[in-house]
Amino acid sequence: MAAVACRWSQPADLPILYRIDQTIWTSENTPVPATDLTLTEYATRYPAGSQLVAEIAGQVVGMISWNPQPALPAWRYTWEIGIGVALTAQHQGVGQSLMSALKQTAKRAGIHRISLRVLGTNQAARQFYAQQGFQVEGVLRDAFWLNGHFVDDYQLAYLV
């Protein structure tokens, strides 16, 4: 397994992160693929310094983001996260390294809860999240109509 380094995103990373984002999201793993998002829109949504990125041998191969400014003050100790790893770098410890860096960052920021959502059809992601200590807190049965059938939406959380 290659050595994975995590750091804050930089302006030069944005085109690479955008390309990763465009290639990993499909109707198999998200109800709303972000393929219509432009690089400019991506940079506005995820400005430099707002994501943790993973590198292998100096190449950016993944990212993790969260909502540092929650919509309601009552959620100020909760982060809703999103994680993405380039197809060519999956199963190499990138996701685990990003999760570890995220948990450390959350702890330093006083965050109590990290939450996420994952489609029931995304077994690999559900297994990965379980390995990272996330627990299923709810299942929205038949939440989405994707590829000709209903798909459950799982809500998971990890308490820091």
PyMOL commands that set and color helices and strands:
alter all, ss='L'
color gray80, all
select helices_A, chain A and resi 11-24+39-45+73-75+87-89+94-108+123-131
alter helices_A, ss='H'
color red, helices_A
select strands_A, chain A and resi 4-8+52-56+59-66+78-85+113-119+135-146+149-159
alter strands_A, ss='S'
color yellow, strands_A
deselect
rebuild
show_as cartoon
